[in-house]
Each structure stands twice: as C-alpha cells, then as structure tokens.
Amino acid sequence: MKRKATALDVAKLAGVSRSAVSLVLNGRGDGNVALESQQRIREAAAALNYSPNKIALSLRNQQSRVIGIVSDQVVTSPFDGNIIAGADAVAREHGFVTVVMDTELDESRDESAVETLLDRQVDGLMYVTVGLRPLHVPANMARVPSILANCFDDRPEAGLPAVIPDEVRGGQEAAEHVMSLGHRDIAFLAGDSLTPAAPRRIEGYRAAFSGAGMPVNEDRVIQVGCDIDAGFHGAMKLLEGVKPAARPTAILCANDRLAIGVVLACYRLGLSVPQDVSVMGYDDEFRIAKAMVPALSTMALPLREMGAAAMASLLAEVGSAPEGTSDDDGPAAAAVSGTAGETMVPCRLVVRESTGPVPAGR
C-alpha cells in the first residue's frame, strides 16, 4: 500500500522548510513566504496529492471547523433549500462542514436547537428561513459568531447581521420590464400583508411608476393572498366583464403561484397570454415557473447567492475566510450593502413567454 505523502515530503520536493509548507497550505503564506516559494509548494502538494490533516489543524487552531445552521422549515419544505446549498458550498470550499437542524416552524424549539449545535462546539451559527420574515433571535446565538439569511432581527437595535433579497429593487425591475414592452396599465396582485416581502415589492412597483413619471392607479394594486386560487379570483375581479380598453394589459404577481392563477383566469375568460394580457410572476419557483404554459417571466429570488454571501461573511468573522471571499456563485459580487448590519442581494429578472408587447391600440 502506497504511503500517504506528508508535509515533509512536500517540503523536500519544493526545496523549502516544513514550516513554510504549513504556512502556505494553511492560508498564512502571504507576507511570510516568498510568492515563488508559495507556487512551488502548491505544485509539490498537487503532485504528491497532499492536503493538510483537517483534524490536526482544527486542534491547533482550537476550531471545530463546523458551522451550525438552524432553519424554520427549509430542510422539510420544498422551497428555499438552495440557501443552505449555497452556504454549504462556501463552507466546504474553506474546509468547514455544516450541520443543519430544522425546527419545522416551531419557534419554541429555536433556542434548544441552537443549544444542541453549541454543545457540538460549532464555530459559528446561521439561521435560515423560508420566506423573508422578522426573526425573534434566540439569545444563545450571541455566544458564537452568527448571521441571519432570508430573515432579519426583530429587535430595534438589529443585533445580528442579515443577508436578505433586495425585494424593493425586484418589484421595480418587474414593473420596468413590462413597461419596456409598452405596458402602462399595469396591475399588481400582492400577497399576504403579513409577509414583509409584499409591501417591499409594492414599493418597488410604485418606484417604477415614479421613475417613469406616471401616477399609480391605486385600484390596480390589490392584496389577494399567496396561492393559485387567490390569483385566479384576483384576476377575475380585474378582467371579467371588463371591456378590452378598460382592462389592464399586464398583471404583476407577488409570487409564481398567484401568476398561475392569473393565467388560469385568462384561459377561463378566453384571453391569450401574453397576446391579450402579459403575466409576470415572482420567485422563479422550481418546477413551476419554467414548466408553466406559457413559461412564466418572473423575478428569481437569489437563494443560493444569499446562502453563499451569508456563509462568506460568517467565515470572515470566524476568522477563516477573507472579507469578500466568493465561490462560483459570486456572493461577494452579488451582494449589495443595505442598512448597517444588513446586506441585500439583487433578484434576477428571468424573461420567458408570459410577457409580451402591449396589445395593439393600447
């Protein structure tokens, strides 16, 4: 059986000291080892298929190399799992593993879940939620570096940093997209007023009208709920029995499920999408938005990017990753700073087949 290469083997092949190998491969080479020597060390390590012993490194650094993640429903829900996937990718890139606990929406379990992870000597904690919402942060999260993803601290002093989607800008870009197609009579079917995302998306819709120098028709902004049937009944209210010249030419929706309901209502009324009415969703929900007929134009929530940005920020605080670290998902490039302690990540416009030019004569 072939002997596993050691740091001493790497040092001999690279023509450097063993301590230089340790410094470079543990991320402390800059300023301590010449750049040319660093390159030779990395090439020698690659040639020998050598990597540092993670357990020994953890003991020396007094780190477990484990990040604990608490979720309200992300693990057991079909939604938003990409937040954890993005976080885990960045953690693995820096030699960490993640341990996830799901409270299944039982807030009474928050503190005990955090305590369980702290008992495992995690180096940091992240709390992830399905859907943007305020979070009553468990007090014991303060014992290690911690961060929130897709939620924000409900305390006035905003104790923990948060990474959230830029919902205002997302709502604005959705409206600007249909405006660019010539639409001016644009309705907005909003979701549940209890969800913080809904008023932010409406704010963005209003900002688009303001930027275009047009007034908002308040009768076109309707809060209906979040599900398919709510979208159906909301669209029927806007379209049924209304003359073509008086109906909206585009309907923006607070999520993709509402948009599905709107499309179904249009079919019920004999209207074509997007020839008669353009329909815009929000979320880019997996296995729904792209599979619809017609495929939904929508605003994609930056789920993976939020998880990656939150983990990069957390590891920087733990002391194991430089500020602005990014992987292939580009969290540092995507993140846009908001208020103090809050980072907003842009949503992404996805143009498909449900939006088109304004009907002739409108």
C-alpha positions in Angstrom: 0.0 0.0 0.0 1.4 3.4 -1.0 2.5 5.6 1.9 0.5 8.8 2.2 2.5 11.9 1.5 3.5 14.2 4.4 4.3 17.9 4.8 8.0 16.9 5.0 7.7 15.2 1.6 6.2 18.4 0.1 9.0 20.5 1.7 11.7 18.3 0.2 10.1 18.3 -3.3 9.6 22.1 -3.2 13.0 22.8 -1.6 11.6 24.7 1.4 11.2 24.2 5.1 8.4 22.2 6.6 7.1 25.4 8.4 6.9 27.1 5.1 4.7 24.3 3.8 2.5 24.6 6.8 2.1 28.4 6.5 1.2 28.2 2.8 -1.2 25.3 2.9 -3.0 26.7 6.0 -3.6 30.1 4.2 -0.9 32.1 6.0 1.7 32.3 3.4 1.3 35.9 2.3 3.9 38.1 4.0 5.6 35.0 5.4 6.7 33.0 2.4 8.0 34.4 -1.0 5.5 34.1 -3.8 7.8 31.9 -5.9 8.2 29.5 -3.0 4.4 29.5 -2.4 3.9 28.4 -6.0 6.5 25.6 -5.7 4.8 24.4 -2.5 1.4 24.3 -4.1 2.7 22.5 -7.2 4.6 20.0 -5.0 1.4 19.4 -2.9 -0.6 18.8 -6.0 2.0 16.4 -7.4 2.0 14.4 -4.2 -1.7 14.6 -3.7 -1.1 16.1 -0.3 -3.6 18.0 1.8 -3.3 19.1 5.5 -4.8 16.9 8.2 -8.0 18.8 8.9 -8.5 17.3 12.4 -4.9 18.2 13.5 -5.4 21.7 12.0 -8.6 22.1 13.9 -7.0 21.1 17.2 -4.1 23.6 16.7 -6.5 26.4 15.8 -9.0 25.5 18.5 -11.7 25.3 15.9 -14.2 22.5 15.2 -14.4 23.5 11.5 -18.2 23.1 11.9 -20.9 25.7 11.2 -24.3 25.1 12.6 -27.4 26.1 10.6 -30.9 26.3 12.1 -33.8 26.6 9.7 -37.5 27.1 10.4 -38.7 24.9 7.6 -36.0 24.9 4.8 -35.0 21.3 5.3 -38.5 19.9 5.4 -40.0 22.3 2.9 -39.7 22.0 -0.9 -38.8 25.7 -1.0 -35.6 27.7 -0.4 -33.2 24.7 0.1 -30.8 26.5 -2.2 -30.0 28.9 0.6 -28.4 26.1 2.5 -26.8 24.6 -0.6 -25.1 28.0 -1.3 -24.0 28.3 2.3 -22.7 24.7 2.3 -20.7 25.2 -0.9 -18.8 28.1 0.6 -18.2 26.3 3.9 -16.8 23.3 2.1 -14.5 25.5 0.0 -12.9 26.7 3.2 -12.6 23.3 4.8 -15.8 23.5 7.0 -18.7 21.2 7.3 -22.3 22.3 8.1 -24.8 20.7 10.5 -28.4 21.6 9.9 -31.3 21.4 12.4 -34.9 22.2 11.3 -37.5 23.3 13.8 -40.4 22.7 11.5 -41.9 26.2 12.2 -42.0 25.5 16.0 -40.4 28.7 17.5 -40.3 27.1 20.9 -37.6 24.8 19.5 -35.3 27.6 18.3 -33.2 28.0 21.5 -32.9 24.3 22.1 -31.8 23.7 18.5 -29.1 26.4 18.9 -28.0 24.9 22.2 -27.7 21.5 20.7 -25.4 22.9 18.0 -23.4 24.9 20.6 -22.9 21.6 22.5 -21.2 20.3 19.4 -18.7 23.1 19.6 -19.7 24.8 16.3 -17.5 27.8 15.3 -20.5 29.8 14.0 -24.2 29.8 13.5 -26.6 30.7 10.7 -30.4 31.0 10.9 -32.3 30.4 7.6 -36.0 30.9 6.9 -38.4 30.0 4.2 -39.6 33.4 3.0 -38.4 36.8 4.2 -39.6 37.5 7.8 -38.5 39.1 11.1 -36.9 36.6 13.5 -37.0 36.7 17.3 -33.3 35.7 17.5 -32.5 33.0 20.1 -30.4 34.7 22.8 -27.8 31.9 22.8 -26.8 32.7 19.2 -24.8 35.5 20.7 -22.2 33.0 22.1 -20.5 32.5 18.8 -20.3 34.5 15.5 -23.8 34.3 14.0 -25.7 35.6 10.9 -29.2 35.5 9.5 -30.2 34.5 6.0 -33.6 35.4 4.4 -34.7 36.9 7.7 -33.8 39.9 9.9 -33.5 40.6 13.6 -36.8 41.8 15.0 -35.1 43.8 17.7 -35.0 47.6 17.2 -31.2 47.6 17.7 -30.8 44.9 15.0 -28.3 42.8 16.9 -27.4 40.3 14.3 -26.3 40.9 10.7 -28.7 39.7 8.0 -28.5 38.8 4.3 -31.8 39.3 2.5 -33.1 39.7 -1.0 -33.5 43.2 -2.4 -37.3 43.0 -2.7 -37.8 46.7 -3.5 -35.5 46.6 -6.4 -37.0 43.3 -7.5 -40.5 44.8 -7.6 -39.2 47.8 -9.5 -37.4 45.7 -12.1 -40.5 43.6 -12.7 -42.6 46.7 -13.4 -39.9 48.2 -15.6 -39.7 45.0 -17.6 -43.4 45.2 -18.7 -43.1 49.0 -19.1 -40.2 48.3 -21.6 -42.7 46.3 -23.6 -45.0 49.3 -23.9 -47.4 48.5 -21.0 -48.8 51.4 -19.0 -52.0 49.9 -17.4 -50.3 47.5 -15.1 -52.0 45.8 -12.2 -50.2 44.3 -9.1 -51.7 41.3 -7.3 -49.9 41.5 -3.9 -49.6 38.6 -1.4 -50.2 38.4 2.3 -49.8 41.8 4.0 -48.3 39.9 7.0 -45.3 38.9 4.8 -42.6 41.7 4.7 -41.8 40.9 1.1 -45.2 42.0 -0.1 -45.0 45.7 0.9 -41.4 45.9 -0.3 -42.4 44.6 -3.8 -45.3 47.0 -3.9 -42.8 49.8 -3.0 -40.7 48.8 -6.0 -43.7 48.8 -8.3 -44.5 52.3 -7.2 -40.9 53.4 -7.7 -41.0 52.2 -11.3 -44.1 54.4 -12.0 -42.4 57.3 -10.2 -39.2 56.8 -12.3 -41.3 56.8 -15.5 -43.1 60.0 -14.4 -46.5 58.2 -14.2 -49.1 58.1 -11.4 -50.1 54.8 -9.8 -53.7 53.8 -10.2 -54.5 52.6 -6.7 -57.4 50.5 -8.0 -54.8 48.3 -9.8 -53.0 47.3 -6.5 -54.9 44.5 -4.9 -53.9 42.3 -1.9 -55.3 38.9 -2.6 -53.2 36.3 -0.8 -50.5 33.9 -1.9 -52.0 30.8 -3.6 -53.2 29.8 -7.0 -56.9 30.3 -6.1 -56.2 33.8 -4.8 -54.5 34.7 -8.1 -57.5 33.2 -10.1 -60.1 35.2 -8.2 -58.0 38.4 -8.2 -57.6 38.2 -11.9 -61.3 37.5 -12.4 -62.0 40.7 -10.4 -59.8 42.7 -12.7 -60.8 41.1 -16.1 -64.3 39.5 -16.0 -66.9 41.6 -17.8 -64.4 44.4 -18.5 -64.2 45.9 -22.0 -60.8 45.4 -23.6 -60.0 49.1 -23.5 -60.6 49.2 -19.7 -58.7 46.1 -18.6 -55.0 46.0 -17.5 -52.6 44.9 -20.2 -50.2 43.4 -17.7 -50.6 41.8 -14.3 -47.6 41.6 -11.9 -47.9 39.0 -9.2 -46.2 38.7 -5.8 -45.3 35.1 -6.4 -45.4 32.5 -9.2 -48.4 30.7 -7.7 -50.5 33.8 -8.0 -49.3 34.1 -11.6 -50.5 30.6 -12.3 -54.0 31.6 -11.0 -54.0 34.7 -13.3 -53.1 32.6 -16.3 -55.9 30.1 -15.5 -58.4 33.1 -15.2 -57.3 34.4 -18.5 -57.9 31.0 -20.1 -61.4 30.8 -18.4 -62.2 34.2 -20.0 -60.9 33.3 -23.4 -57.9 35.6 -23.2 -54.5 34.7 -24.5 -51.2 35.2 -22.5 -49.3 37.3 -23.4 -51.2 38.4 -26.6 -54.1 39.9 -24.6 -52.6 40.1 -21.1 -49.0 39.8 -20.0 -48.4 38.0 -16.7 -45.3 38.3 -14.5 -44.5 36.1 -11.5 -42.0 36.4 -8.7 -39.7 33.8 -7.1 -38.8 31.6 -10.1 -40.2 28.7 -8.2 -38.5 25.4 -9.0 -40.5 23.0 -11.2 -43.3 25.6 -11.6 -42.2 28.8 -13.4 -40.3 27.2 -16.2 -42.8 24.4 -16.7 -45.9 26.6 -17.0 -47.6 27.1 -20.3 -46.7 29.7 -21.2 -43.4 29.6 -19.2 -43.5 32.4 -16.6 -41.5 35.5 -16.8 -40.5 36.2 -13.2 -38.1 37.6 -10.7 -35.7 34.9 -9.4 -35.0 35.1 -5.7 -31.2 34.9 -5.1 -31.5 31.9 -2.8 -28.1 30.3 -3.4 -26.4 33.7 -3.6 -27.9 34.7 -0.2 -26.6 31.5 1.4 -23.2 31.9 -0.1 -22.9 35.5 0.9 -24.1 34.8 4.4 -21.6 32.0 4.8 -18.7 34.0 3.4 -19.5 36.8 5.8 -19.8 34.4 8.7 -16.5 32.7 8.0 -14.8 36.1 7.8 -16.0 36.7 11.3 -14.9 33.3 12.4 -11.5 34.2 11.0 -11.3 31.5 8.3 -12.1 33.4 5.2 -11.1 36.9 3.9 -13.8 39.6 3.5 -15.3 39.4 0.0 -14.5 35.7 -0.4 -16.6 34.3 -3.2 -17.1 30.9 -5.0 -18.6 30.2 -8.3 -21.9 31.6 -7.1 -20.2 35.0 -6.7 -21.7 36.1 -3.4 -19.4 39.0 -2.9 -20.1 40.3 -6.3 -23.8 39.9 -6.0 -24.2 41.3 -2.5 -25.2 45.0 -2.2 -24.9 46.6 1.2 -28.1 48.0 2.7 -28.5 49.5 6.1 -26.0 48.9 8.9 -25.8 45.1 9.6 -27.9 44.3 6.6 -26.8 43.1 3.2 -29.2 43.0 0.3 -28.7 40.6 -2.6 -30.3 41.5 -6.0 -33.1 39.4 -7.5 -32.7 38.4 -11.2 -35.1 39.1 -14.0 -36.0 36.0 -15.9 -37.8 36.7 -19.2 -39.8 33.8 -20.6 -43.0 33.5 -22.7 -45.8 35.0 -20.4 -44.8 38.6 -21.1 -45.0 40.3 -24.5 -45.7 43.6 -26.2 -48.7 45.7 -25.2 -51.7 44.8 -27.4 -52.3 46.9 -30.5 -54.3 50.0 -29.8 -53.5 50.2 -26.0 
